[in-house]
Amino acid sequence: MSKLLFAILLCSSLASIAQSPVWKADREHSSVSFSVTHLMISKVEGRFREFDGSITAAKPDFSDASIRFEVDAFSITTGDDKRDNHLKSSDFLHAEQFPKLSFQSTAFRRITEGRYQLEGDLTIRDVTRRVKFNVTYGGTATEGNKQSATFKATTYINRFDYNLQWDKLTEAGGMVVDKMVSIMLKLEFVKQ
């Protein structure tokens, strides 16, 4: 009898997951950007033009969300072709061999009203590491038949942890490109 009860509970759990709404990233109203200190005194900012992501959540406040995201390494842009090509090279992203950066959530915890902590596995090149994002939920809006939800997520990563280990020192001994990289995602998701 317990096997039958387990099977019923499993089927009902799978059915509820299958019925959870899916939200897809709207690239026209979203951005994936980063910044890093250059020469110890200034910031270089960049972004990725091509990305795809989704949220699956049954609860309207997204507190049970499962989040998947993927970025095209070839779409990196900093406004300088020479620098962009260097970032795509084996010194950094090695886009030819590792064309995608990916993220899969493991937890999405509500901290306070509109604020969450997102935890998951970030893969860059051939390295996957657990990261945490601070997330601000901007709310939902409906326009016609389209329902959208907005989020802002930020974190820092050590690029050396992901084998982005190109390093050069200034004459004063500081790093030309800092090891810490700030990541910011401003995302609008559309309910499917």
Secondary structure, DSSP 8 states (H G I E B T S, - for coil): -HHHHHHHHHHHHHHHHHHS-EEEE-GGG-EEEEEEEETTTEEEEEEES-EEEEEE-SSTT-TT-EEEEEEEGGGEE-S-HHHHHHHHSTTTT-TTT--EEEEEEEEEEEEETTEEEEEEEEEETTEEEEEEEEEEEEEEEEETTEEEEEEEEEEEEEGGGGT-----B-TTS-BSEEEEEEEEEEEEEEE-
